[in-house]
Amino acid sequence: MRAHDVHNRRLDLEPRRQRLVLANGIDTLNVAANANSFTMPTAETSGSTYNVTVATQPSNQLCQIANGSNTVGTADVTNSR
């Protein structure tokens, strides 16, 4: 089975905010300050489930993930934000 990336092309982080950590199961991603997108480090196979959550909030900002859970289809997941 082909693996598909779980990513997003738009983040609404305030400038200079740091320490946002996203998680998908045991897979974690430290999101760089001023990042405007993310791609989880481990690709998922078609038919597998994903559940992207905020593991660590940046200081003085509340981040939430929309469309963070679903089943991987036949293409990359691009609607999590």
VEXLUM-243178 format. One record per atom (N, C-alpha, C, O, CB): atom name; residue number from 1; x, y, z. Coordinates in nm, 3 decimals. Glycine has a CB too. Layout:
<vexlos>
<vexlo a="CA" k="NUM" px="X" py="Y" pz="Z"/>
...
</vexlos>
This chain:
<vexlos>
<vexlo a="N" k="1" px="0.083" py="-0.118" pz="0.000"/>
<vexlo a="CA" k="1" px="0.000" py="0.000" pz="0.000"/>
<vexlo a="C" k="1" px="0.088" py="0.125" pz="0.000"/>
<vexlo a="O" k="1" px="0.193" py="0.129" pz="0.064"/>
<vexlo a="CB" k="1" px="-0.094" py="0.000" pz="0.120"/>
<vexlo a="N" k="2" px="0.043" py="0.223" pz="-0.071"/>
<vexlo a="CA" k="2" px="0.115" py="0.350" pz="-0.077"/>
<vexlo a="C" k="2" px="0.089" py="0.430" pz="0.051"/>
<vexlo a="O" k="2" px="-0.022" py="0.430" pz="0.104"/>
<vexlo a="CB" k="2" px="0.072" py="0.432" pz="-0.202"/>
<vexlo a="N" k="3" px="0.193" py="0.498" pz="0.098"/>
<vexlo a="CA" k="3" px="0.179" py="0.582" pz="0.216"/>
<vexlo a="C" k="3" px="0.144" py="0.724" pz="0.175"/>
<vexlo a="O" k="3" px="0.189" py="0.772" pz="0.071"/>
<vexlo a="CB" k="3" px="0.308" py="0.581" pz="0.301"/>
<vexlo a="N" k="4" px="0.063" py="0.791" pz="0.256"/>
<vexlo a="CA" k="4" px="0.018" py="0.927" pz="0.227"/>
<vexlo a="C" k="4" px="0.055" py="1.019" pz="0.343"/>
<vexlo a="O" k="4" px="0.044" py="0.982" pz="0.460"/>
<vexlo a="CB" k="4" px="-0.134" py="0.931" pz="0.201"/>
<vexlo a="N" k="5" px="0.098" py="1.140" pz="0.310"/>
<vexlo a="CA" k="5" px="0.132" py="1.239" pz="0.411"/>
<vexlo a="C" k="5" px="0.007" py="1.296" pz="0.476"/>
<vexlo a="O" k="5" px="-0.097" py="1.311" pz="0.411"/>
<vexlo a="CB" k="5" px="0.215" py="1.352" pz="0.351"/>
<vexlo a="N" k="6" px="0.018" py="1.328" pz="0.604"/>
<vexlo a="CA" k="6" px="-0.085" py="1.402" pz="0.676"/>
<vexlo a="C" k="6" px="-0.026" py="1.540" pz="0.698"/>
<vexlo a="O" k="6" px="0.068" py="1.557" pz="0.777"/>
<vexlo a="CB" k="6" px="-0.128" py="1.331" pz="0.813"/>
<vexlo a="N" k="7" px="-0.080" py="1.639" pz="0.628"/>
<vexlo a="CA" k="7" px="-0.022" py="1.772" pz="0.636"/>
<vexlo a="C" k="7" px="-0.126" py="1.879" pz="0.613"/>
<vexlo a="O" k="7" px="-0.242" py="1.852" pz="0.582"/>
<vexlo a="CB" k="7" px="0.090" py="1.786" pz="0.536"/>
<vexlo a="N" k="8" px="-0.081" py="2.001" pz="0.628"/>
<vexlo a="CA" k="8" px="-0.166" py="2.117" pz="0.609"/>
<vexlo a="C" k="8" px="-0.083" py="2.228" pz="0.549"/>
<vexlo a="O" k="8" px="0.036" py="2.239" pz="0.578"/>
<vexlo a="CB" k="8" px="-0.231" py="2.162" pz="0.741"/>
<vexlo a="N" k="9" px="-0.145" py="2.310" pz="0.468"/>
<vexlo a="CA" k="9" px="-0.073" py="2.420" pz="0.405"/>
<vexlo a="C" k="9" px="-0.104" py="2.554" pz="0.470"/>
<vexlo a="O" k="9" px="-0.064" py="2.658" pz="0.418"/>
<vexlo a="CB" k="9" px="-0.107" py="2.426" pz="0.259"/>
<vexlo a="N" k="10" px="-0.174" py="2.553" pz="0.582"/>
<vexlo a="CA" k="10" px="-0.209" py="2.681" pz="0.646"/>
<vexlo a="C" k="10" px="-0.215" py="2.664" pz="0.798"/>
<vexlo a="O" k="10" px="-0.293" py="2.585" pz="0.850"/>
<vexlo a="CB" k="10" px="-0.344" py="2.734" pz="0.594"/>
<vexlo a="N" k="11" px="-0.132" py="2.740" pz="0.865"/>
<vexlo a="CA" k="11" px="-0.137" py="2.749" pz="1.011"/>
<vexlo a="C" k="11" px="-0.156" py="2.895" pz="1.046"/>
<vexlo a="O" k="11" px="-0.106" py="2.983" pz="0.977"/>
<vexlo a="CB" k="11" px="-0.008" py="2.691" pz="1.077"/>
<vexlo a="N" k="12" px="-0.227" py="2.921" pz="1.152"/>
<vexlo a="CA" k="12" px="-0.251" py="3.058" pz="1.196"/>
<vexlo a="C" k="12" px="-0.177" py="3.085" pz="1.327"/>
<vexlo a="O" k="12" px="-0.238" py="3.127" pz="1.425"/>
<vexlo a="CB" k="12" px="-0.401" py="3.085" pz="1.213"/>
<vexlo a="N" k="13" px="-0.047" py="3.063" pz="1.328"/>
<vexlo a="CA" k="13" px="0.032" py="3.090" pz="1.447"/>
<vexlo a="C" k="13" px="0.069" py="3.237" pz="1.452"/>
<vexlo a="O" k="13" px="0.099" py="3.299" pz="1.350"/>
<vexlo a="CB" k="13" px="0.159" py="3.003" pz="1.450"/>
<vexlo a="N" k="14" px="0.065" py="3.291" pz="1.571"/>
<vexlo a="CA" k="14" px="0.111" py="3.428" pz="1.588"/>
<vexlo a="C" k="14" px="0.262" py="3.431" pz="1.571"/>
<vexlo a="O" k="14" px="0.330" py="3.336" pz="1.608"/>
<vexlo a="CB" k="14" px="0.069" py="3.485" pz="1.727"/>
<vexlo a="N" k="15" px="0.316" py="3.540" pz="1.516"/>
<vexlo a="CA" k="15" px="0.462" py="3.550" pz="1.497"/>
<vexlo a="C" k="15" px="0.537" py="3.529" pz="1.629"/>
<vexlo a="O" k="15" px="0.493" py="3.574" pz="1.734"/>
<vexlo a="CB" k="15" px="0.499" py="3.686" pz="1.438"/>
<vexlo a="N" k="16" px="0.647" py="3.462" pz="1.620"/>
<vexlo a="CA" k="16" px="0.740" py="3.437" pz="1.730"/>
<vexlo a="C" k="16" px="0.684" py="3.345" pz="1.838"/>
<vexlo a="O" k="16" px="0.745" py="3.332" pz="1.944"/>
<vexlo a="CB" k="16" px="0.779" py="3.567" pz="1.792"/>
<vexlo a="N" k="17" px="0.570" py="3.281" pz="1.815"/>
<vexlo a="CA" k="17" px="0.520" py="3.184" pz="1.914"/>
<vexlo a="C" k="17" px="0.600" py="3.056" pz="1.896"/>
<vexlo a="O" k="17" px="0.630" py="3.014" pz="1.784"/>
<vexlo a="CB" k="17" px="0.365" py="3.158" pz="1.897"/>
<vexlo a="N" k="18" px="0.633" py="2.994" pz="2.007"/>
<vexlo a="CA" k="18" px="0.713" py="2.875" pz="1.999"/>
<vexlo a="C" k="18" px="0.651" py="2.763" pz="2.081"/>
<vexlo a="O" k="18" px="0.560" py="2.784" pz="2.161"/>
<vexlo a="CB" k="18" px="0.855" py="2.903" pz="2.045"/>
<vexlo a="N" k="19" px="0.703" py="2.647" pz="2.059"/>
<vexlo a="CA" k="19" px="0.670" py="2.529" pz="2.137"/>
<vexlo a="C" k="19" px="0.532" py="2.471" pz="2.107"/>
<vexlo a="O" k="19" px="0.467" py="2.418" pz="2.197"/>
<vexlo a="CB" k="19" px="0.679" py="2.562" pz="2.281"/>
<vexlo a="N" k="20" px="0.487" py="2.481" pz="1.983"/>
<vexlo a="CA" k="20" px="0.368" py="2.407" pz="1.941"/>
<vexlo a="C" k="20" px="0.415" py="2.268" pz="1.901"/>
<vexlo a="O" k="20" px="0.502" py="2.253" pz="1.816"/>
<vexlo a="CB" k="20" px="0.293" py="2.479" pz="1.823"/>
<vexlo a="N" k="21" px="0.356" py="2.166" pz="1.964"/>
<vexlo a="CA" k="21" px="0.388" py="2.029" pz="1.930"/>
<vexlo a="C" k="21" px="0.259" py="1.959" pz="1.891"/>
<vexlo a="O" k="21" px="0.161" py="1.960" pz="1.966"/>
<vexlo a="CB" k="21" px="0.458" py="1.955" pz="2.049"/>
<vexlo a="N" k="22" px="0.258" py="1.899" pz="1.773"/>
<vexlo a="CA" k="22" px="0.143" py="1.821" pz="1.725"/>
<vexlo a="C" k="22" px="0.174" py="1.673" pz="1.742"/>
<vexlo a="O" k="22" px="0.289" py="1.632" pz="1.740"/>
<vexlo a="CB" k="22" px="0.111" py="1.854" pz="1.576"/>
<vexlo a="N" k="23" px="0.069" py="1.594" pz="1.760"/>
<vexlo a="CA" k="23" px="0.086" py="1.450" pz="1.776"/>
<vexlo a="C" k="23" px="-0.017" py="1.377" pz="1.690"/>
<vexlo a="O" k="23" px="-0.130" py="1.422" pz="1.672"/>
<vexlo a="CB" k="23" px="0.072" py="1.409" pz="1.924"/>
<vexlo a="N" k="24" px="0.026" py="1.263" pz="1.638"/>
<vexlo a="CA" k="24" px="-0.062" py="1.169" pz="1.569"/>
<vexlo a="C" k="24" px="-0.026" py="1.032" pz="1.626"/>
<vexlo a="O" k="24" px="0.063" py="0.964" pz="1.575"/>
<vexlo a="CB" k="24" px="-0.046" py="1.175" pz="1.410"/>
<vexlo a="N" k="25" px="-0.095" py="0.992" pz="1.732"/>
<vexlo a="CA" k="25" px="-0.054" py="0.872" pz="1.805"/>
<vexlo a="C" k="25" px="0.079" py="0.900" pz="1.873"/>
<vexlo a="O" k="25" px="0.092" py="0.998" pz="1.946"/>
<vexlo a="CB" k="25" px="-0.043" py="0.749" pz="1.709"/>
<vexlo a="N" k="26" px="0.180" py="0.813" pz="1.850"/>
<vexlo a="CA" k="26" px="0.311" py="0.836" pz="1.909"/>
<vexlo a="C" k="26" px="0.402" py="0.923" pz="1.822"/>
<vexlo a="O" k="26" px="0.512" py="0.958" pz="1.862"/>
<vexlo a="CB" k="26" px="0.379" py="0.703" pz="1.935"/>
<vexlo a="N" k="27" px="0.356" py="0.956" pz="1.704"/>
<vexlo a="CA" k="27" px="0.429" py="1.041" pz="1.610"/>
<vexlo a="C" k="27" px="0.413" py="1.187" pz="1.651"/>
<vexlo a="O" k="27" px="0.299" py="1.235" pz="1.660"/>
<vexlo a="CB" k="27" px="0.380" py="1.019" pz="1.463"/>
<vexlo a="N" k="28" px="0.521" py="1.260" pz="1.677"/>
<vexlo a="CA" k="28" px="0.511" py="1.399" pz="1.717"/>
<vexlo a="C" k="28" px="0.588" py="1.489" pz="1.622"/>
<vexlo a="O" k="28" px="0.681" py="1.445" pz="1.553"/>
<vexlo a="CB" k="28" px="0.561" py="1.418" pz="1.860"/>
<vexlo a="N" k="29" px="0.549" py="1.615" pz="1.621"/>
<vexlo a="CA" k="29" px="0.612" py="1.714" pz="1.535"/>
<vexlo a="C" k="29" px="0.624" py="1.846" pz="1.611"/>
<vexlo a="O" k="29" px="0.523" py="1.901" pz="1.656"/>
<vexlo a="CB" k="29" px="0.531" py="1.733" pz="1.404"/>
<vexlo a="N" k="30" px="0.746" py="1.895" pz="1.626"/>
<vexlo a="CA" k="30" px="0.769" py="2.029" pz="1.680"/>
<vexlo a="C" k="30" px="0.753" py="2.127" pz="1.565"/>
<vexlo a="O" k="30" px="0.830" py="2.123" pz="1.469"/>
<vexlo a="CB" k="30" px="0.911" py="2.041" pz="1.747"/>
<vexlo a="N" k="31" px="0.654" py="2.214" pz="1.575"/>
<vexlo a="CA" k="31" px="0.626" py="2.310" pz="1.468"/>
<vexlo a="C" k="31" px="0.712" py="2.433" pz="1.492"/>
<vexlo a="O" k="31" px="0.709" py="2.492" pz="1.600"/>
<vexlo a="CB" k="31" px="0.474" py="2.346" pz="1.463"/>
<vexlo a="N" k="32" px="0.786" py="2.472" pz="1.391"/>
<vexlo a="CA" k="32" px="0.877" py="2.587" pz="1.401"/>
<vexlo a="C" k="32" px="0.799" py="2.716" pz="1.418"/>
<vexlo a="O" k="32" px="0.688" py="2.730" pz="1.368"/>
<vexlo a="CB" k="32" px="0.967" py="2.595" pz="1.278"/>
<vexlo a="N" k="33" px="0.859" py="2.811" pz="1.490"/>
<vexlo a="CA" k="33" px="0.800" py="2.944" pz="1.504"/>
<vexlo a="C" k="33" px="0.781" py="3.003" pz="1.365"/>
<vexlo a="O" k="33" px="0.866" py="2.985" pz="1.278"/>
<vexlo a="CB" k="33" px="0.888" py="3.037" pz="1.593"/>
<vexlo a="N" k="34" px="0.671" py="3.071" pz="1.345"/>
<vexlo a="CA" k="34" px="0.636" py="3.135" pz="1.217"/>
<vexlo a="C" k="34" px="0.607" py="3.036" pz="1.104"/>
<vexlo a="O" k="34" px="0.602" py="3.076" pz="0.988"/>
<vexlo a="CB" k="34" px="0.748" py="3.226" pz="1.174"/>
<vexlo a="N" k="35" px="0.587" py="2.909" pz="1.136"/>
<vexlo a="CA" k="35" px="0.554" py="2.811" pz="1.033"/>
<vexlo a="C" k="35" px="0.415" py="2.841" pz="0.977"/>
<vexlo a="O" k="35" px="0.327" py="2.885" pz="1.049"/>
<vexlo a="CB" k="35" px="0.559" py="2.667" pz="1.090"/>
<vexlo a="N" k="36" px="0.397" py="2.816" pz="0.848"/>
<vexlo a="CA" k="36" px="0.265" py="2.836" pz="0.788"/>
<vexlo a="C" k="36" px="0.208" py="2.705" pz="0.736"/>
<vexlo a="O" k="36" px="0.103" py="2.704" pz="0.672"/>
<vexlo a="CB" k="36" px="0.272" py="2.938" pz="0.676"/>
<vexlo a="N" k="37" px="0.277" py="2.594" pz="0.763"/>
<vexlo a="CA" k="37" px="0.227" py="2.463" pz="0.722"/>
<vexlo a="C" k="37" px="0.294" py="2.356" pz="0.808"/>
<vexlo a="O" k="37" px="0.390" py="2.383" pz="0.880"/>
<vexlo a="CB" k="37" px="0.253" py="2.437" pz="0.570"/>
<vexlo a="N" k="38" px="0.242" py="2.234" pz="0.801"/>
<vexlo a="CA" k="38" px="0.308" py="2.123" pz="0.869"/>
<vexlo a="C" k="38" px="0.287" py="1.995" pz="0.790"/>
<vexlo a="O" k="38" px="0.189" py="1.981" pz="0.716"/>
<vexlo a="CB" k="38" px="0.256" py="2.108" pz="1.014"/>
<vexlo a="N" k="39" px="0.379" py="1.901" pz="0.807"/>
<vexlo a="CA" k="39" px="0.366" py="1.765" pz="0.757"/>
<vexlo a="C" k="39" px="0.412" py="1.672" pz="0.868"/>
<vexlo a="O" k="39" px="0.525" py="1.683" pz="0.916"/>
<vexlo a="CB" k="39" px="0.451" py="1.742" pz="0.625"/>
<vexlo a="N" k="40" px="0.325" py="1.583" pz="0.910"/>
<vexlo a="CA" k="40" px="0.363" py="1.488" pz="1.013"/>
<vexlo a="C" k="40" px="0.478" py="1.401" pz="0.962"/>
<vexlo a="O" k="40" px="0.482" py="1.369" pz="0.843"/>
<vexlo a="CB" k="40" px="0.241" py="1.401" pz="1.056"/>
<vexlo a="N" k="41" px="0.572" py="1.363" pz="1.050"/>
<vexlo a="CA" k="41" px="0.692" py="1.291" pz="1.006"/>
<vexlo a="C" k="41" px="0.666" py="1.154" pz="0.942"/>
<vexlo a="O" k="41" px="0.740" py="1.112" pz="0.854"/>
<vexlo a="CB" k="41" px="0.782" py="1.274" pz="1.122"/>
<vexlo a="N" k="42" px="0.562" py="1.085" pz="0.988"/>
<vexlo a="CA" k="42" px="0.536" py="0.950" pz="0.938"/>
<vexlo a="C" k="42" px="0.413" py="0.949" pz="0.849"/>
<vexlo a="O" k="42" px="0.305" py="0.992" pz="0.890"/>
<vexlo a="CB" k="42" px="0.518" py="0.852" pz="1.055"/>
<vexlo a="N" k="43" px="0.429" py="0.902" pz="0.727"/>
<vexlo a="CA" k="43" px="0.316" py="0.891" pz="0.634"/>
<vexlo a="C" k="43" px="0.225" py="0.776" pz="0.678"/>
<vexlo a="O" k="43" px="0.269" py="0.683" pz="0.747"/>
<vexlo a="CB" k="43" px="0.367" py="0.867" pz="0.488"/>
<vexlo a="N" k="44" px="0.099" py="0.782" pz="0.640"/>
<vexlo a="CA" k="44" px="-0.001" py="0.682" pz="0.676"/>
<vexlo a="C" k="44" px="-0.047" py="0.608" pz="0.551"/>
<vexlo a="O" k="44" px="-0.055" py="0.667" pz="0.443"/>
<vexlo a="CB" k="44" px="-0.122" py="0.748" pz="0.747"/>
<vexlo a="N" k="45" px="-0.076" py="0.480" pz="0.564"/>
<vexlo a="CA" k="45" px="-0.123" py="0.401" pz="0.450"/>
<vexlo a="C" k="45" px="-0.272" py="0.419" pz="0.428"/>
<vexlo a="O" k="45" px="-0.346" py="0.451" pz="0.522"/>
<vexlo a="CB" k="45" px="-0.090" py="0.254" pz="0.470"/>
<vexlo a="N" k="46" px="-0.315" py="0.398" pz="0.306"/>
<vexlo a="CA" k="46" px="-0.458" py="0.406" pz="0.274"/>
<vexlo a="C" k="46" px="-0.536" py="0.312" pz="0.365"/>
<vexlo a="O" k="46" px="-0.495" py="0.197" pz="0.385"/>
<vexlo a="CB" k="46" px="-0.484" py="0.371" pz="0.125"/>
<vexlo a="N" k="47" px="-0.646" py="0.359" pz="0.418"/>
<vexlo a="CA" k="47" px="-0.730" py="0.279" pz="0.505"/>
<vexlo a="C" k="47" px="-0.696" py="0.291" pz="0.653"/>
<vexlo a="O" k="47" px="-0.774" py="0.248" pz="0.738"/>
<vexlo a="CB" k="47" px="-0.721" py="0.138" pz="0.464"/>
<vexlo a="N" k="48" px="-0.580" py="0.348" pz="0.685"/>
<vexlo a="CA" k="48" px="-0.545" py="0.366" pz="0.826"/>
<vexlo a="C" k="48" px="-0.611" py="0.492" pz="0.879"/>
<vexlo a="O" k="48" px="-0.652" py="0.579" pz="0.802"/>
<vexlo a="CB" k="48" px="-0.390" py="0.373" pz="0.845"/>
<vexlo a="N" k="49" px="-0.622" py="0.502" pz="1.010"/>
<vexlo a="CA" k="49" px="-0.682" py="0.621" pz="1.069"/>
<vexlo a="C" k="49" px="-0.572" py="0.713" pz="1.121"/>
<vexlo a="O" k="49" px="-0.462" py="0.669" pz="1.154"/>
<vexlo a="CB" k="49" px="-0.779" py="0.582" pz="1.183"/>
<vexlo a="N" k="50" px="-0.605" py="0.840" pz="1.128"/>
<vexlo a="CA" k="50" px="-0.514" py="0.938" pz="1.187"/>
<vexlo a="C" k="50" px="-0.594" py="1.024" pz="1.284"/>
<vexlo a="O" k="50" px="-0.715" py="1.038" pz="1.272"/>
<vexlo a="CB" k="50" px="-0.447" py="1.026" pz="1.077"/>
<vexlo a="N" k="51" px="-0.523" py="1.080" pz="1.382"/>
<vexlo a="CA" k="51" px="-0.586" py="1.165" pz="1.482"/>
<vexlo a="C" k="51" px="-0.482" py="1.268" pz="1.527"/>
<vexlo a="O" k="51" px="-0.413" py="1.247" pz="1.627"/>
<vexlo a="CB" k="51" px="-0.640" py="1.081" pz="1.604"/>
<vexlo a="N" k="52" px="-0.472" py="1.378" pz="1.455"/>
<vexlo a="CA" k="52" px="-0.376" py="1.483" pz="1.486"/>
<vexlo a="C" k="52" px="-0.431" py="1.570" pz="1.598"/>
<vexlo a="O" k="52" px="-0.543" py="1.621" pz="1.589"/>
<vexlo a="CB" k="52" px="-0.344" py="1.569" pz="1.360"/>
<vexlo a="N" k="53" px="-0.353" py="1.586" pz="1.704"/>
<vexlo a="CA" k="53" px="-0.393" py="1.667" pz="1.819"/>
<vexlo a="C" k="53" px="-0.281" py="1.763" pz="1.855"/>
<vexlo a="O" k="53" px="-0.167" py="1.748" pz="1.810"/>
<vexlo a="CB" k="53" px="-0.429" py="1.576" pz="1.939"/>
<vexlo a="N" k="54" px="-0.314" py="1.861" pz="1.938"/>
<vexlo a="CA" k="54" px="-0.212" py="1.952" pz="1.992"/>
<vexlo a="C" k="54" px="-0.158" py="1.887" pz="2.118"/>
<vexlo a="O" k="54" px="-0.232" py="1.871" pz="2.216"/>
<vexlo a="CB" k="54" px="-0.270" py="2.097" pz="2.020"/>
<vexlo a="N" k="55" px="-0.030" py="1.850" pz="2.118"/>
<vexlo a="CA" k="55" px="0.032" py="1.788" pz="2.235"/>
<vexlo a="C" k="55" px="0.084" py="1.894" pz="2.332"/>
<vexlo a="O" k="55" px="0.078" py="1.875" pz="2.454"/>
<vexlo a="CB" k="55" px="0.145" py="1.695" pz="2.192"/>
<vexlo a="N" k="56" px="0.136" py="2.005" pz="2.279"/>
<vexlo a="CA" k="56" px="0.186" py="2.115" pz="2.361"/>
<vexlo a="C" k="56" px="0.143" py="2.246" pz="2.298"/>
<vexlo a="O" k="56" px="0.170" py="2.271" pz="2.180"/>
<vexlo a="CB" k="56" px="0.340" py="2.109" pz="2.376"/>
<vexlo a="N" k="57" px="0.077" py="2.330" pz="2.375"/>
<vexlo a="CA" k="57" px="0.031" py="2.461" pz="2.327"/>
<vexlo a="C" k="57" px="0.148" py="2.561" pz="2.329"/>
<vexlo a="O" k="57" px="0.232" py="2.554" pz="2.418"/>
<vexlo a="CB" k="57" px="-0.087" py="2.513" pz="2.414"/>
<vexlo a="N" k="58" px="0.153" py="2.653" pz="2.232"/>
<vexlo a="CA" k="58" px="0.251" py="2.761" pz="2.241"/>
<vexlo a="C" k="58" px="0.211" py="2.858" pz="2.352"/>
<vexlo a="O" k="58" px="0.094" py="2.863" pz="2.392"/>
<vexlo a="CB" k="58" px="0.264" py="2.835" pz="2.104"/>
<vexlo a="N" k="59" px="0.307" py="2.934" pz="2.400"/>
<vexlo a="CA" k="59" px="0.277" py="3.027" pz="2.509"/>
<vexlo a="C" k="59" px="0.179" py="3.135" pz="2.463"/>
<vexlo a="O" k="59" px="0.192" py="3.189" pz="2.353"/>
<vexlo a="CB" k="59" px="0.405" py="3.092" pz="2.561"/>
<vexlo a="N" k="60" px="0.083" py="3.166" pz="2.548"/>
<vexlo a="CA" k="60" px="-0.014" py="3.273" pz="2.525"/>
<vexlo a="C" k="60" px="-0.097" py="3.258" pz="2.398"/>
<vexlo a="O" k="60" px="-0.142" py="3.358" pz="2.342"/>
<vexlo a="CB" k="60" px="0.058" py="3.403" pz="2.520"/>
<vexlo a="N" k="61" px="-0.117" py="3.136" pz="2.352"/>
<vexlo a="CA" k="61" px="-0.202" py="3.114" pz="2.235"/>
<vexlo a="C" k="61" px="-0.268" py="2.978" pz="2.249"/>
<vexlo a="O" k="61" px="-0.206" py="2.882" pz="2.295"/>
<vexlo a="CB" k="61" px="-0.120" py="3.124" pz="2.102"/>
<vexlo a="N" k="62" px="-0.395" py="2.969" pz="2.210"/>
<vexlo a="CA" k="62" px="-0.467" py="2.843" pz="2.215"/>
<vexlo a="C" k="62" px="-0.483" py="2.793" pz="2.072"/>
<vexlo a="O" k="62" px="-0.546" py="2.858" pz="1.989"/>
<vexlo a="CB" k="62" px="-0.607" py="2.860" pz="2.284"/>
<vexlo a="N" k="63" px="-0.426" py="2.678" pz="2.044"/>
<vexlo a="CA" k="63" px="-0.435" py="2.618" pz="1.911"/>
<vexlo a="C" k="63" px="-0.528" py="2.497" pz="1.915"/>
<vexlo a="O" k="63" px="-0.530" py="2.421" pz="2.012"/>
<vexlo a="CB" k="63" px="-0.295" py="2.576" pz="1.858"/>
<vexlo a="N" k="64" px="-0.606" py="2.482" pz="1.810"/>
<vexlo a="CA" k="64" px="-0.695" py="2.368" pz="1.794"/>
<vexlo a="C" k="64" px="-0.676" py="2.311" pz="1.654"/>
<vexlo a="O" k="64" px="-0.637" py="2.383" pz="1.562"/>
<vexlo a="CB" k="64" px="-0.844" py="2.409" pz="1.819"/>
<vexlo a="N" k="65" px="-0.703" py="2.183" pz="1.640"/>
<vexlo a="CA" k="65" px="-0.693" py="2.116" pz="1.510"/>
<vexlo a="C" k="65" px="-0.834" py="2.092" pz="1.460"/>
<vexlo a="O" k="65" px="-0.916" py="2.031" pz="1.529"/>
<vexlo a="CB" k="65" px="-0.613" py="1.982" pz="1.521"/>
<vexlo a="N" k="66" px="-0.862" py="2.139" pz="1.340"/>
<vexlo a="CA" k="66" px="-0.990" py="2.110" pz="1.274"/>
<vexlo a="C" k="66" px="-0.968" py="1.999" pz="1.173"/>
<vexlo a="O" k="66" px="-0.864" py="1.994" pz="1.107"/>
<vexlo a="CB" k="66" px="-1.049" py="2.239" pz="1.204"/>
<vexlo a="N" k="67" px="-1.063" py="1.910" pz="1.161"/>
<vexlo a="CA" k="67" px="-1.053" py="1.796" pz="1.067"/>
<vexlo a="C" k="67" px="-0.931" py="1.711" pz="1.097"/>
<vexlo a="O" k="67" px="-0.866" py="1.661" pz="1.004"/>
<vexlo a="CB" k="67" px="-1.047" py="1.846" pz="0.921"/>
<vexlo a="N" k="68" px="-0.898" py="1.693" pz="1.224"/>
<vexlo a="CA" k="68" px="-0.777" py="1.621" pz="1.262"/>
<vexlo a="C" k="68" px="-0.790" py="1.470" pz="1.266"/>
<vexlo a="O" k="68" px="-0.689" py="1.400" pz="1.280"/>
<vexlo a="CB" k="68" px="-0.732" py="1.667" pz="1.393"/>
<vexlo a="N" k="69" px="-0.911" py="1.418" pz="1.255"/>
<vexlo a="CA" k="69" px="-0.931" py="1.273" pz="1.264"/>
<vexlo a="C" k="69" px="-1.012" py="1.223" pz="1.146"/>
<vexlo a="O" k="69" px="-1.112" py="1.284" pz="1.106"/>
<vexlo a="CB" k="69" px="-1.001" py="1.236" pz="1.396"/>
<vexlo a="N" k="70" px="-0.967" py="1.112" pz="1.090"/>
<vexlo a="CA" k="70" px="-1.041" py="1.051" pz="0.979"/>
<vexlo a="C" k="70" px="-0.967" py="0.925" pz="0.936"/>
<vexlo a="O" k="70" px="-0.873" py="0.881" pz="1.002"/>
<vexlo a="CB" k="70" px="-1.057" py="1.150" pz="0.860"/>
<vexlo a="N" k="71" px="-1.010" py="0.870" pz="0.825"/>
<vexlo a="CA" k="71" px="-0.943" py="0.756" pz="0.763"/>
<vexlo a="C" k="71" px="-0.873" py="0.804" pz="0.637"/>
<vexlo a="O" k="71" px="-0.931" py="0.879" pz="0.558"/>
<vexlo a="CB" k="71" px="-1.044" py="0.641" pz="0.731"/>
<vexlo a="N" k="72" px="-0.749" py="0.759" pz="0.618"/>
<vexlo a="CA" k="72" px="-0.672" py="0.799" pz="0.501"/>
<vexlo a="C" k="72" px="-0.731" py="0.732" pz="0.377"/>
<vexlo a="O" k="72" px="-0.754" py="0.612" pz="0.374"/>
<vexlo a="CB" k="72" px="-0.522" py="0.760" pz="0.517"/>
<vexlo a="N" k="73" px="-0.755" py="0.814" pz="0.276"/>
<vexlo a="CA" k="73" px="-0.808" py="0.761" pz="0.150"/>
<vexlo a="C" k="73" px="-0.696" py="0.723" pz="0.054"/>
<vexlo a="O" k="73" px="-0.600" py="0.656" pz="0.093"/>
<vexlo a="CB" k="73" px="-0.900" py="0.864" pz="0.084"/>
<vexlo a="N" k="74" px="-0.708" py="0.766" pz="-0.069"/>
<vexlo a="CA" k="74" px="-0.611" py="0.730" pz="-0.172"/>
<vexlo a="C" k="74" px="-0.518" py="0.844" pz="-0.208"/>
<vexlo a="O" k="74" px="-0.447" py="0.838" pz="-0.308"/>
<vexlo a="CB" k="74" px="-0.681" py="0.683" pz="-0.296"/>
<vexlo a="N" k="75" px="-0.518" py="0.950" pz="-0.128"/>
<vexlo a="CA" k="75" px="-0.432" py="1.065" pz="-0.153"/>
<vexlo a="C" k="75" px="-0.385" py="1.122" pz="-0.019"/>
<vexlo a="O" k="75" px="-0.434" py="1.082" pz="0.086"/>
<vexlo a="CB" k="75" px="-0.507" py="1.174" pz="-0.237"/>
<vexlo a="N" k="76" px="-0.291" py="1.215" pz="-0.024"/>
<vexlo a="CA" k="76" px="-0.245" py="1.282" pz="0.096"/>
<vexlo a="C" k="76" px="-0.360" py="1.351" pz="0.167"/>
<vexlo a="O" k="76" px="-0.454" py="1.398" pz="0.103"/>
<vexlo a="CB" k="76" px="-0.134" py="1.383" pz="0.063"/>
<vexlo a="N" k="77" px="-0.353" py="1.358" pz="0.299"/>
<vexlo a="CA" k="77" px="-0.452" py="1.429" pz="0.380"/>
<vexlo a="C" k="77" px="-0.408" py="1.576" pz="0.383"/>
<vexlo a="O" k="77" px="-0.298" py="1.606" pz="0.430"/>
<vexlo a="CB" k="77" px="-0.464" py="1.367" pz="0.525"/>
<vexlo a="N" k="78" px="-0.493" py="1.665" pz="0.335"/>
<vexlo a="CA" k="78" px="-0.454" py="1.806" pz="0.326"/>
<vexlo a="C" k="78" px="-0.553" py="1.900" pz="0.395"/>
<vexlo a="O" k="78" px="-0.534" py="2.022" pz="0.391"/>
<vexlo a="CB" k="78" px="-0.439" py="1.846" pz="0.181"/>
<vexlo a="N" k="79" px="-0.656" py="1.846" pz="0.459"/>
<vexlo a="CA" k="79" px="-0.758" py="1.936" pz="0.516"/>
<vexlo a="C" k="79" px="-0.751" py="1.950" pz="0.666"/>
<vexlo a="O" k="79" px="-0.840" py="2.012" pz="0.725"/>
<vexlo a="CB" k="79" px="-0.893" py="1.886" pz="0.479"/>
<vexlo a="N" k="80" px="-0.649" py="1.896" pz="0.733"/>
<vexlo a="CA" k="80" px="-0.632" py="1.920" pz="0.876"/>
<vexlo a="C" k="80" px="-0.576" py="2.058" pz="0.895"/>
<vexlo a="O" k="80" px="-0.485" py="2.099" pz="0.823"/>
<vexlo a="CB" k="80" px="-0.539" py="1.815" pz="0.942"/>
<vexlo a="N" k="81" px="-0.631" py="2.132" pz="0.990"/>
<vexlo a="CA" k="81" px="-0.576" py="2.267" pz="1.016"/>
<vexlo a="C" k="81" px="-0.601" py="2.305" pz="1.159"/>
<vexlo a="O" k="81" px="-0.564" py="2.414" pz="1.201"/>
<vexlo a="CB" k="81" px="-0.639" py="2.372" pz="0.922"/>
</vexlos>
